[in-house]
């Protein structure tokens, strides 16, 4: 016995493609989109990914896209067709079901809290498919070796004396 169902939601359409064995890259998309704040984050992630998983190819297995800090509050990890939210939010899931979002905590200390926008996006993305990576320190640069970063800054800016403050909760790109 056969039955016919109308498929209207984005999630249902995605589930059908999955059931048929299709991946996003089969229809001219990468399998996953990693959303980052800006171009330097892409450089770091590509380096780290190639170090840990050299078989992953950007453009096929994943693509990295920028959302930029100013537009952050307009993004959503919820499907447009299942959301009661204001229509002004841009659903990243509409571009690719398997999305990851990376953002700086921007916290000044371990006791600081994430902004309400970041808490909302973390919850939406962690509900899947996909997930959120919030930096453990202030920003993604805090994962870099501070001494190597300082030498790089001095190489590009010979007048730079030193990074202002070093540490997990400091802005490592602020120098004297």
Secondary structure as GFF3:
##gff-version 3
##sequence-region A 1 176
A	DSSP	alpha_helix	10	19	.	.	.	ID=ss1
A	DSSP	three_ten_helix	24	27	.	.	.	ID=ss2
A	DSSP	beta_strand	33	36	.	.	.	ID=ss3
A	DSSP	alpha_helix	39	52	.	.	.	ID=ss4
A	DSSP	beta_strand	63	66	.	.	.	ID=ss5
A	DSSP	three_ten_helix	69	74	.	.	.	ID=ss6
A	DSSP	beta_strand	75	76	.	.	.	ID=ss7
A	DSSP	three_ten_helix	80	82	.	.	.	ID=ss8
A	DSSP	beta_strand	90	91	.	.	.	ID=ss9
A	DSSP	three_ten_helix	92	94	.	.	.	ID=ss10
A	DSSP	beta_strand	99	103	.	.	.	ID=ss11
A	DSSP	alpha_helix	116	126	.	.	.	ID=ss12
A	DSSP	beta_strand	130	134	.	.	.	ID=ss13
A	DSSP	three_ten_helix	140	143	.	.	.	ID=ss14
A	DSSP	alpha_helix	146	156	.	.	.	ID=ss15
###
